C-alpha cells in the first residue's frame, strides 16, 4: 500500500478524520511559559487574518501586500492600527543609511510599496463610495471599513509616531498631503528635532508662512508641549527659544506666561538652562528640597545654574521674611554675576579679535573659558562665604581672595543671615594678597587655608606668625614651600577628606624643619599619603642611622623615628597617625590595583596588617585578567599576609564580581581565566564558620556564581553539619526565601505568576555540585537538606523547566528514583502550584483566572508561607478539616440551629444543612448585604493532599503516557476550585457573583479552545451532586452557555 492509498484510507475513516481535525483545532502544540500567552487567537488561518495592526506587529508584511494586491479586506479599526504600521519604518537619518543592512533596505522598500498600496486602495474606495452615492445604492460593510482609513489624518499620525520618512512620502509628490497647522501640537510633543524642522519647512511651503492655530498661540502653551517631549525637549526648547523659527514671542514674557523652574530642573544641558533663566520666562517657585552642593570641579554652566537654584531655595524658605524684598535682592545678585562675567567676556572677546592666529585663538578661547569659570567661582565665594568651595579654590589656584575676608555686602548679609556673618567674622583679616607669585602672597594664602580648616585658631596668632616669617623671608632665613600644591580633596578615594600627598623629599624636609605646632597640627589632620617607598625610606633614614627599609627587623620597625618626629610635632597624643599600618595604606592599595608584586612583597616583609581602607576598590575596572590571576597567585602564596579580615572580605567580594563577569562570557579565553580564578585558597584565609556563613547566605540570596565559586574552592574544608543547622535556623528571611507564587495589581487582579530569574540549567548544575559536596550530611544535617530543597524550590520556579529536567534531578538526588525525593519535606501549596504549571501552563492559567483571589494587605504578591487572616477563610478552612464534626453537630438539634440562625445571620456556612426555611432566610439576608465579592483564599482549595505529585505526574508505565490527562486535571481543578468554593460560601453569594465566577470559567475554556468542556464538567458534577446551586446556575443563564 503506497502513501496515497494509506492517506485516503485514513481520511475516509470518519472517526479518525474527525479526531485529527479536533486535535488540529484544539490541541496546543506549543507549551507556553506564561499563562497569559494562552488565548483563543494563538492559531488562525491566513484567510481569516484581516487586522492591519496584527500584520504590522508580527511583521507579516508580505502577507499584507499580498492581501492588498488581491483586494482582500483589511481591518483598520482605529488610528492605532495605522500607527503600528508606521512604526515599522526605521527612523534612521540620512547619514546613517549606509550602515543599514541589506535585508533592512529590502524591508524598507516593501513597506513603502505597502504604504503606496494603502493610499491608492483608499482613494479607489473613496471614488467607489462617490459612485454608489450617485446611484443611490446602499454601501456595503467593506466600503465602510475602507472609508474609515481614508478619513484618518495620515500626516498627523506620522508625526505622532515620529516617522520622518513616512511624513516625507506623504507630503511629497504624487500625494502632497496637506499638513494641518493643528498638527504642530503633536510635532512638539512627540517628534525629533529633524521632523519638527521638516514640519515647519513643509508648512511654509504649503501655506507661505508658519501657521499657528489660536489654541496653540502663546509661549506658555508651546513650551508646555515641548517639555512633554522627554526624548527631545532640550534640543527642541533651544530651537524654539533661540532658533529664529518665528514661534517664540519675545514680547510675551509676563508672569501670566511663566513656568516653575521644576519644569526644566532635570535637564542635562546647563548652558540651555542658564539661557532660559536669563529670558525670565520661568518664575521663582519652590522646587528644591535641599540646596545643591557647589564644587570646584563643576563646569561654568553647572555651577551658575546650581548657584541660582540655591538662591531660589533660600528665597522660598518659609523662615525668611520680606519675600518681595528678597526677590529684589536676588535680582541684584544675578545682575552682579551677569555684569561681572559679561564685562570679563567683553574684554576677552576684544583680546581675541586682535589675534589673527587660529591656533592662538583656540588657546586663548580655552584660557578665556578657564578665566570665566574662575571669575564665577570668586563671585560665588565672596557672596556666599562657602568655606569648602573657598578651600578648594585656594588649593586649585594657589591664591586667596581678599574680599572674602574683608568685605561684606548688605544684600548678601541680608540674604544669608547669621551664617554669613559668623563665617565672615571668624575669618576676617587685613592681609593684602598679590597675584605675583611671591613667597609673601603664598604665605597669606597658606595661612588663610589653615584658618579655614580650623576656625578656632585666633586671627592674632596668624598675624603674629605672618609678621615673624615675613621677617625671616626678608632675611632669607625662611623659604615658603608650596605645600598647598600637595593637598588634595578626596585623593584617589583613600578617605572622604583632604589628603596631604607626600611625593617629594622637600616636603619632608620642610615639615621636619617647621616649628609652629599649631599649623602642623592642622596639616596632620589631613590624611597623610606617602606615594612610594623611596619617600618613606628617606623619612626613616633621617634619624635611623641609614638602615635600609628592606632590612628592618620586626622589633626595629616600631621606631620610625623621623616619621614619628614630624607627626608628634602636631599630634602629641595620636596613635593612628604614627602607626606604620596607617602610613602604608595608600601604597598597599595602589600596589594591588596596579598588580605591583614587588611593592606587595616589601609590605609583606614588614609583618604588619594594613588598617582597613574606606572605599576598597582593589580591582580597578578593565584590569587585564592575566594581571588579576598573577596577583591572585601571589596572594595565595603569601596567604594574604598584610590583609585585615575586613580588607580580605572586601577583596574576596570584588573577586566574586570578576568571576561573575567571566562566567557570563562564552569565550574560551574567559573560561580558561575563570578556571584559574577558582584557585583562590579560601580555606587558608577564612575561618570555617565564615565560609559556612558565606555558603548559607549565597543559597538564600540565590547568588549562584558566588556559591559555585565557594564550592570549587572549599573541596578540602571539613565542615560542621551542626553549624549549618544553626546558621540555616537563624538566617533572616529575605524576599528570596519567600514562597511567592503570583503577583497582583493594586486593584486585586492577577498580574503574573512569579518566576525565578536564573536559568534552569545553572541551578541544576549547582544542585548537583552542592549535593556531591555535602551528600554525607544529608542524613544528619537538617540545614543541608533545607538548603538543597530551597535550591530545588527555586528550580521549579524557573521558566522553561520541563518534566524531563525535573525527573532527571530527582534521579540524581534520590538514587535513580524519578519521583519526588523521599528525604524532601512533603510538598505544600507552593510545590503543588508549580507542579501543575510544569505539567501544563493551562493548569496554572486556570488557577490564576479565578476572580477575587486575595493577598495579604499592603502587599502585591501572594506568599504561601503567610497565613491570611480572614473570617470567611478561617471558616472555610475549618470546613475542609472538620467536615465530619460539623455534620454531626448540625444533626444534633434542629431547634437550636434555628435559633442560632435567627440571632446571627453570619453563622458557619455548614449550617446550610438546616431546615429549608432557615436556608431561605440566610439567602435573603445575604443577598441584601453581600453585593461585594467574597474573597477567595487559594490555600483552602488547591490542596496538596488532593493534587499530589503522583496525581499530576504518574504514568501508566515508566515511559508511557500520563495516567491522568490534562482534561482530568482541569476537571479536578474545576471541582475543587469552583464547585467546592461555591458550596462552602453559598450563603454569602448572590446570583450575580455566581454568574461572574461561571463566566470567568467560560472565558478560560474559550481561551484553550474547549468551550464545550466546561458544560460537560458541570453536567457530570450536578448529575452526581445535585444541590441548590444547580438551580442557581440555571437561573443565572449558565445553561444557555453550555
N, C-alpha and C positions, 0 to 999 in steps of 0.2 A: 504494500500500500504506500503510494507516494504521499508527499506532504499535502498536495492539493486535495486529494481524496480524504485524507485524515482531517483536514480543515473543515471540509463540508460535512463530514460525518459529525464532528463536534458541533458545528454551527446549527445543523438541523435538529440537534437534540434540544428540545425546548427548555428542559430543566437546566442543562449546562449553560446554554446561551443566556438565560435569564440570570443565572448565578454570576457569570462573567460580567455582564453589564451592571449587575448590582455592585460588584466589587470595584468596577471602574468608577461608578458614581459615588460610592460610599466609603471605600477603604482609603485611609490616609497613608499614602506611600512614603511620605516624609515624616520623620519623627522630629518634632519641634522642641527646642529648649525652653521656650517661653509659651505659657498658656495663651497669651494674647495673640500669638501667631496663628492660632486655630480659629478659623471662621469659614462661613459658607462660601466665600468667594475665592478660596485658595486655588481652585481649579475652575477654568471657564473655557468654553470653546472659542476659537478665533472669531467665528461668525457672530458671537454674542458680545464681543468686545467693541464697545462704541465710545467709551469715555476718552476724550482728548486728554484729560488730566491723568488718567491711568497710563495711557501710552507714553505720555511725556515723562511721567515719574519713573516708569520702568524702562525708559529708553527704547521703546519699540517704534522707532521712527520709520523703519522700512514698512512695517505693517500699517502705520498711519498714512504713509504716502500711497501705499497700495490701495487703501480704502478710499482715499480722496480721488485717486485716478479712476477707480471703479464706481464713483458716485454713491458709495455706501454711506449710510447715515453716521454722522459723528455727533456725539452728545457734548454740548457746551452748556453746562448748567448755569454757571456764573462766571464772573471775571477771574476767579481763582484758577479755573481751567486754562485760560489764556496765559495768566501769569506763570503757571507751571511750565507751559511750553516755551515762553520767552526766556525763562531762567535756564533753559537747556543750552542757550547760546553762551559760549565763553565770553569773558569780559576783558580779555587781554587787549591792551592798546597797541597801536601800530608798531612801535619799536620792539614789541615782544613777539610779533608774528613769526619771525624767523626761528623762534625756539619751539613753535607748535609742532607736535608730532604729525606724521603723515596721516594717521588714522583720525586724528582730531580735525585735520583740514577736510578730510572726506566727510566727516560727520557735520562739519560746519556748512559745507555745500549742500548736504542733504537737508539740513534744517532750513536753509534759505529757499530751497525748492519747495519745501512743505509750506513755508510762510507764503510764498507766491501762490501756491495752490489754494490755501485757505482764503486768501484775499480774492482770487479770481472766482472761486466757488461761491463766496458770499455775495459777490457782485452779480453773478448769474442768478442766484436765488432771489436777489432783490428785483432784478428785471422780471423774473417769473412772477413774483408777487404783484408787480405793477400790472402785468398782463392779466393775471387772474382777477384783479380788482376791476379792470376794464370790462372783462367778460361777465363779472358778477358772480363768479364761481366761489364756492367756499374753500378756503385754504386748508390743505391737509396738515397733519401734525408735523411731518418732516420739514415743511416750509416754515412753520412757526419756529422750530428749533434753529434753523439756519438764519432766520431773520434776527434772532437774538444775538448772533455772533456779529453781524454787520452793524448792529446798533452800539456795540462797545466802542469806547474811545481808545483805539489801539495805541496811539502815540502816548497817551497818558499812562496806559498800562506798562509800556516800555520804560517810561520814566520811573514808575513805581518800583519796578524790579531792577532799575539801574542797568539797563542793557543798551549801551550806546550804539552797538551795531544794528540792533533792531530799529532803534529810533532813526538812524540814518537811512535805512532801507525804506521805512515808511514815509519819510519826509522828502525823499529824492524821487526822481523820475523812475518809473512811469506813474507812481502813486501820488506823490506830492500831497500827502495828507496834511491838513491844517493842524497847527499846534495851538490849542486854546490858551489864551492868557491865564485862565484859572489854573492851568497845569503847573504854573510856577510854584504853587504850594507844594506839590509832590516832588518837584525838582529839588527844591531846597531841603525837604525833609528826608529824601531817600537817595539822591543821586550823588555821583562823584563830581569832582570839580570839572573834569573833562566834559561830562554830559551837561552840566549847567552852562558851560561856555557854549556848547553846541546848541543848547536850547535858546539861549539869548541870541546867538547868531541867526538861527532859523526864524525867530520872532521878528527880528529886524528885517530879514529878507522877505518875509511874508507880509508884514504889516507896515514896513517902512520905518518903524521905531519900536522901542520896547514898551509893549502894552502891559499895564498893571491894573487888574480889576479893583473895584472900590474896596472890596472886603480884604484885600491884601496890602492896601496902601498904609504907609507909616512905618517908621524904623522899628518900633516895638514889635509889630506883627511879624515882619520879615526876620528879625533877629531871633524871635522865639521859634520860628520854623527851622532856622539854621541850627540852633542849639540842640534841637531834637535829632539832628543827623549825627549820631555819635561817631561814625567812622570818619566823616569828612568835615566836621563842623569847624575845626580850626582853620583849615585851608579855605573853606567857604566864607567864614567870617572875615578873614583877611581880604579875600577877593571882594566881598560885599562892601567893606568899610573903606578899603584903600585901592580898589581896582578900577576906579573910574568907569563903572558899568552903568551909572545913572540910576541905580536902585536906592542908594543911600542918600537921604535928605539931610544935608549938613545943617540946615536951619531948623531942624525939628529935633532938638536935644533937651527938651524941658523935663521936669521931674515926672510929669504925667507919662512920658515915654521911657522912663528909666527902668533899670533892672537891678536886682540884688546881685552883689558880687559872687554869691554862691553859684550863679549860673555858669561862670567861667572858672570857678575855683580849681577844678581838677584838670585844666588844660596843661599840656606839656610845654607849649611854646610860650615861655615867659616874655619874650620880646613882644609877641602879639598882645599878651595880657596888659603889658605896660602901655602899649599904643592905644588899646581900648580904654584903659584907665584915663589917659590924657584927653580922650574925647568927652569925658564926663557924662556918658550915657548910662553908666552903672551907678546906682545910688549907694550910699554908705549904710548898709544894713548889716545886722549881726549875721555872721556866717562862720566864725571861728569858735571852737570850744576852748582851745588853748593857743597861746602865741607860738609863732614859728621860731625855731632856733636859727639864729644867724651865724654863719661860719665864714672863715677867711677864704675857703676854697670854693665858695659859691660864685657862679658867673655874675656879671653885672646885672643882667635882666632878672635872674632868680633872686639876687639879693635885694634889688629895688622892689620887686613885687612883694617879697616876704616882709620887707620893712613897711611898705604901705599897708599890707594886711594887718600887721601888728598895730599900726596906728588906728585902724578901724576897730580892732579888737578892744583897744583901750578906751576908745570913744564910747563904745557900746556897753562898757562895763556899768552895771546899774549903780555902783557906789560913786561914780563920777558925777558931780553936779554940773549945772550950767552946760547942758549938752550943746546948745546952739553956739555958745562961746567956744567950746572945744572944736566944733566943726570949722569955725573961722580960723582957729589956731592950726588945725590940720592943714587947711589950705595954705597958710603961711609957710608951714614946714615943707609941704610939697613944692610950693613955688620956690622956696630957697634951694631945694635939691635941683629942680629943673634949671634955675638960673645959674647955679654954680657949675653944674655939669654942662649946661648949654654954652656958657662962656668958655669953658675949657675946650669944648668941641670946636668952637669957632676959631680959637687960637690954633688948635691942632690942624684944622682944615686949611687955614691960611698958610701955615708952615708946609702943609702937604702940597698945596697948589704951586708953591715956589720951587718945588723939586720936580725935575723933569725925568729923573731916572726911575724906570719902572721897578727895578729890584729894590732901590732905596725906598720907593713908595710903599712896597709891601712891608719892608722892615719898619718903616715909620708907622704904618697903619697898625701893626702888631703892638708897637710901643705905645701908640695912642690909646689903644683899647686897654692896655695894662694900666696906663695912667688914668684913664677914665674910671676904671674899676677902683683904683687906689683912692681917687678923689671921693667916690661914693662911700667907700669904707670910712674914710676920715670924717665925712659929714655925719654918718650914722653914729660913729663912736662919740663924736663931740656932742651930738644932740641927745643920745640915749644913755650915755655913760655905761655902756655894756662892757664889763670888765673882761670877760673871757674873750670876746671879739678883739678887744684892745690888746690883750696879752699876745694873741696870735698875730696881730698887726705888727707889734714890736719885733716878734721873732721872725716874721717874714721879711720885713723891710729894714730891720736893724735901726729903726728910728722911732722916736716917740712923738707925741702930739701935745704941744704946749697948751692949746685951747682946752683939752680935756682936764687939765689941772688948774687952769687959771681963769676960765670963762664960764659964766652961767647965763642962760637965756631965760627971760621971764616966760616966754612961750613954752620952752622945753621944761622949765621948772614946774609950771602950772600943769603941763601935760603928764609928766612922770611922777610928780608928787614927792613924798618923803624919801623914797628910794633914791631918786635922782640927787637930792641934796645930801643925803648921807654918803653916797659914793663920792660926790664932789668934795665934801668937807674932809673925808678921810684921806683923799689923795691930792689935796691942794698943796702946791709948792710954787716957788718963784724961779725955778730953773729956766734957762733960755736955751732951747735946743737949736743947734745949727746943722743943717744938712751939708756939712763939709767933710765928713769922714774923719774928723779929728778924734783923738782919744777923749777929749773933754765931752764932746757930744755923745760919744758911745757910752761913756760913764754915766751920763744923765739917763739915757735910755735903760741902761742896766739897772740903775737904782730905782727907776720908776717901775720896772718889771718886778723887782724884788718887793716893792711896796704893794703892788697889785696882788702878788702871791700871798703876802702875809700882811693883812691890813692893820694888825695891832702894833706893827713897828712904828715908832713915833717919827714924825717928819723931821724933827730936830736932829734925830740920830743920823738920818740920811744926809742932812745938810752938813753936819759936822764931818761925816765921813767924806762927803764930796770935797769939802774945803781941804781936808787933810791930804787926800790923794791928789788933788789938783796941785798942791804944793810939791808933792813927790814927783808928779809928772813934769812939772816945770823944771825941777832939779834933775830930771832924768833918772830918778831912783825907782820909778814905777812905770810899767807899761800896761795899759789896759788891754787885756787879752779879749778877743771877740768871742766870749763864752756863749753869747746868745745864739750864735750860729749852730751850736751843738745841742740846743734844747729843742725837742720835737714834741708835738702833740700826738699822743696815742701812737708812738713809734712802733710800726710793724705789729700793732695789736698786742704787744707784750703785756701792757696793762692799760687800763682805761684812765690814763692820766698823762701828765707831761713827763718826758724822759730826758735825762742828761746822757747823751751818747758820747762815750769816751773813745774816740777813734784816733787820737793824736797824743804823742808823748808830751807835747807842750801843755795840754790840758792838765795832765797830772802834775807837771812842774808848777803850773800856776796855782792849782788848788792847794798843793802842799805848802807853797810859799805864802799863800793868802793868810792874813792874820785875823780878819774880822769874823768872829764865831757866829754872830747873828746872821750875817749874809750867807755864810757857809751852811748854817742850819736850814735856810730856805732852799739852797741849791740841793742839799741832800734829802729834802722832802720829795724831790723828783725820783723817778725810777732810774737807777744808775745802770747803764748798759755799756759793757765792755765789748767792743766789736771783734777783737781777735786775741789770741793767746800772747802775741808779742807785747801787746799793751799791758796785759795783766802781769806778764813776766817782768816787764820794765818797772812797773809799780812795785813789784815784790823785791826786785834786786836793789832798789834804792837803799834798803835797810836790812838786807838779809845776806850780806857777805857774798853776793854774786852767785848764789845757788841757782841751778837750773830748775825750771819748773818740772821737767820730766823726771828729775831725780829726787823730788821731795818725798820724804817718808811720811807715814801716817801721822806720827807724832809731831813732825815739824810743820805740817800744812796748817795746823791750828793757829800759827802765829800771824802770818800775812801782815807783818809789822807795818810796812809802809801803807798798805791799803787801809788797815785799821787806823793808822795815824791820821789820814785826812778824813776818814769817816768820823772818828771820835772828836775831831775839832768841832764838828757841827752836831754830833749826836752822842752826847755823853752817856745816855742810858739805852742806846739802841742795841738790840741783839740781832734783829733781822738784817740790818744794813751792814753789819760787819761779818756776817756769816758767809762762808765760801759757797754754801748751797745757793745763796742768793746771787752771788757775783757771777756764777757760771750759767745762769738761767738762759740768757739770750743766746750765748754760744751753743748751748745744748740744743735749744730748739732749732737754731739756724743749721747746725750740723746734720740734724735729722732731716730737715726739709730739703737740704741740698745733697743728702746721702754722702756726707763728708765723713768717711770712716776714720781717717787719720785723726781728726779732731775728737771724734767719739772715743777713740782708743785712749787719747790723753785724758779726757774727762773720766773715763772708767778707771784709769790708773790712780786717780785721786781717792778712790774708795769713798765717795760721797753720794748721797741721794739728793738730786736736784729738787728744789722746792717746787710745789705744784704750780703749774703755769695756767694763767687765765687764757681763754680762747685758744685751746690747744689744737691748732691746725698743723699737726705734724706732717701730714702728707698733702702737699700742695696739688691743686688741680693740674692735670696734664703732665704730671710727673711720669717719665717713661717707666713702664712696668718692669723692665730689666733692672733699673736702679732700685726700685722698691724691693725686688727679690734679693738683690745683692745686700741691701740694708737689712732685710729680714734675716738673711742667713747669718750676718754678723751678730745681730741682736740675740738670735737663738744661741749662738756660741757663747756670748758674754752673759747670757741669762738676764738680759735687761738690767744690768748691774746698777746703773745710775738712775733708774726709774723708781719713783714712789708708786704706791699702789694706785693712786688716782691718775697719775700720768700714764701708767701701764694700761689701765682700763680705757682711758681716752684713746691711746694708740690702738688698742685692740678694736674698739668700735669703728675707728676710721679704716682700719684694715678690712673690717667686715664690709664697709661700703665699697671698697675696691673689689672685694670678692664678688659682691652682688653685681657690679657692672660687668665683671668678666663672665659671670655665669649667664648673664643675659645676652652675651655676644656668642655668635655661632662660628666665628673664625677659628681655625685650627691653632693659630699662634696664641690666641687668647685662651683657648682651652689648655694649652701647654703651660701658659703662665699661671692659670688658675690652679692647676695641679701642684705647681711649685709653691704657691702660697699656702697650700694645705700643710706644709711642713712646719708651721708655727707650733712650737712646743708649749702648748698651753698648760700641760700638767706640771711643767717645771717653773711656771711663772705665776700661777694662780692656785689658791687653796682648793682642795677638792670640793668643799662646800660651796665656794664661789662658782666653780664650774657647774655644779648641780643646780645652783640658783639660775645661772645663765640658760641652762637647758630647759628648766621649767618655764622661765619667762619666754623663751623662744617658742615653746609649744603653745602657750596660751595666748600669745600675741600673734601667733602664726607667722613668725619670722623664719621662713623656710630656709633662706640662704644661710642665716646665722646657725640654725640648727644643723644643717648639713656640714657647715664648717666645723662646728663643735664635734660632731660625730666622727669626722675624718681625723680630728686632732686629739682625741682622747681614747684611742684604742687600748692604751696601756694603763689607763687610770682604773683604780679599784674603787668603785662607787659603793655607797652605803644605801641599801634599799630603804632603811628607816628614815634617813634624811630626806629621800624623795617623798616618802609618805607624809612627813611633816611639812615639807615645802608645798606640796600639792594641796594639803588640807588648809594651809594658811594663806594660799595665794588669793590676792584680792581680785575678784572677777572684773573683767572689762567687757566691752561690747563683743569681743571675740569669744568669750566664754558663755555668752547668752545663747539660748536656743530659739533664735528668731526664724520664723517660717514665712512670714509675709509682711509687707509694709502696706500702710493705708494712707489715703489722703486725709487732710484735716476734717473733711466733711463726712468721713466714715466709709467711703467707697474703697474697694480693693484697688490698690495701685499695681503692685507686682509682687511675685514671690521672691524670696530672699535667696541670693546665690553667693557662694564664696568666690572671691576674685581669682584665687590661684588656679593653676591648671590641674586637671585630674592626674596626669602622669607625674607631675612634680611631687604631689602628695603621696601617690602610690609608691614611688621610689623612696621617698623619705620614710614612709611607714615601714617598708621592708628593711631599710638601713637601721632604723630605730629598733625594730623587733629583733634583728640579728644581733645588735649590740647588747640588748637588755633582756633577751628571752629567758635567761637564767633567773631573772627576778619575777617572771610572770606569776608564779605560784605564790611567792612570799611577799610581794610588794603591791599593795593596793594602788599606790601612787603611780607606778609604772603602767598598770592596767588602765587607770583613768586617763593617762596621757595618750596612750595608744588609741583608746576609744575616742578621745577628743579629736585626734587627727582623723580617725575614721568618720566621725560625725561631720567634720568639715569636708571630707572627701565626697560623701553622698550629697553634699550641698553644691558641688561644682557643676558648671554647665558641661554638657557633653559626656557625663559619666554614664556608662552603659551597664546593662545587666552582666555582660561578659566580664567587664572590668571588675565589677563587684564580686562575682563568683571567683575570679582569679585571686583577689586579695583575701577572700575568705579561705581559699585553699592554702594560701601562704601562711595565714595566721593560725589555722586550726587543723594541721596535719592532713591536708588534702580534702577536707570536708568543704563542699561548696555552700553549705547552709550558713546561717548566721552563727558566728563564732560562739562556742559553748561557754567560754570564760568572760564574754561581754555581759554587762548588765542587761536585763530584759528591755526590749525596745519600748519606747514611750511614744507620746504623740508626735514628737519631732521626727523620730525614725519612721513612724508609720506614714507621715505626710510625704517624706522624701522617697520612701519605698514605692508608694503609689505613683509619684511623679516619675521615678526611674522606670517603672513598668510602662507607663504611658503618660504623656503630658495632658491627655484628655481627662485623666482622673484628677490631676491637680487643678485643671481648669474647672471641673465641676465643683470642687471644694471652694475655690475662690469666686465662684459665681453666686454663692449663697448670699442673699441680702441680709443686712443687719448684723454681720459679723462684728463682734465688739472687741476692743482692745483696752488695756489699762488707760485711765485718764491721763491727759498731758503727754501721751506717747504716740509715736507714729508707726509702731511696729508691734507685732504680736510675739511675745516671748513665752514659749511653752513652760519655762521654769517659774513664771509668775502666776499665782492664783488670783483670778479676778474676783473681787468681792461684788456679788450681785444677788439679791434675794431670790429672784427668779431662777438664776443659775444654780444657786445652792439647793433650791427645791428640786430642780431637775436632776442634779447630781444625786440627791437623796433618793429620788425616784429610781435612778439607774441601779443604785446599790442596795436598796431595801424594798424592792417590789413586793416580795412575799409578805414582809411585815406590814406594809401598808395595806395590802389586800385583806389581811386578817383583821386589821384594825377597822377597815371600812365595813366589814361584815358584823362587827360586834353589836352595834346598837344604832339602828337607823334613826331613832328619835333624837339621840344625842347629836348625830351628824346633821340632822335637820336644824337643830338649834344653833349649832356652830355656824352653819351656812347663813342663817338669818342674822346672827350677830356680827359676822365678819365675812364680807364677800371676797376677801383675799386669801382664803384658806388654801392649803396644799392642793395642787391640781389633781391629786389622786382621788379627791372627794367626788370626782366626776362619776364615780360608780354608785353614788347615792341615788335616791329616787328621782324620777324624771322631773318632778316639779321643781326640786332644788336646782337641778341642772339648768332648767329653763330660766330660773331666777338669776343664776350666775351669769348665763349668757347675756341676758338683758342688761344686767348691771355693767358687765364688761364692755358691751357694745357701746354704752354711753360714755365710758370712762377711758377706753383704750383705743383711740384712733391713731396713736403713735405706734411705731414699730416696736415689737418685742425684741430686745437684744438677744443675739444668738451666740452662745459660748460653745465654740467648736469642740473643746475638750470633752464635753458631755455626750457627744455623738460619734465622733471619729475615734472609736475605742480600739486601743491596741490589742485587746483580747479577742476582738472580732476580726479586725484587719491585720492578722498575724503575718509574719514573714512567709510561712508556708502557704497561707491562703492566697497571698499575692504572687508567689514565685514557684510554687510546687509544680512539677512536671509529671506527665503521665509515665515517662521513662527518662533516664538520665539525659539524653539528648533529644527528647521528643518535644511535643507541644505542651503548652501550659495546661494544667488541669482546669483552671478557671480562666475563661476567656475575658477579654476587655468588657464585653457586654455583661458578663456575670458580675464583674467588679463594679461596673456602673450601676447595675441593678441593686447591689448591696449598698452602695452609697446612697441611692435614692431612698431605699427603705429606711436606712439608718439616719441619714441627714435631713430628709424631708418628712417622710411619713411619721417617724417616731417623734420628731420635734413637734409636729402639728398635734399629735395625740397628747404629748406632755403638756403643752401650753394652750390647748384648745380653748379653755375657759377664758383666756386672755386675748384671744384673736377675734377679729371680726372678718366678715366675708371679703372685704377689700384686701386685707393682708394675706389671706389665703390665696386669693386670685393673684396677688403680686408674686408670692412665692412660686405658684404654679407657672406664671408667665415667665419668670426667670428660668425655670427649668425647661420650658418650651424653647426659649431663646438658645439655651445651651445645646439642646438636641438638634436644633436647626443649624447651629454653628458646626456641628460634627456631621451634618447632613443625614441625621437619623430621626426626623421629627416623629415618625410613627412609633419609634421605640418607647417613647415616654407614655404613649397611650397604652401600649402593651403592658408596661410595668404597672401602671395604675389599675388596669383591668385585673392583672394577676394578684395584686395586693388586695384590692377590695373584694375579690372573689373569695379569698380565704380569711380576710379580716374586715368583714362588713361592719361599719360603725357609723356614728352620726356624721363624721367628716365626709363620708361618701355623698350624703345629701348636700352638704355644703359645697363640695366640689361641683356637683351638678347644678346647684343654684347659681354658682358663680360663673357658669358658662364654660367650664373646663371641658365638658363633654363635647362641645362644638369644635374644640381644638384638637381632639383626639383623631 
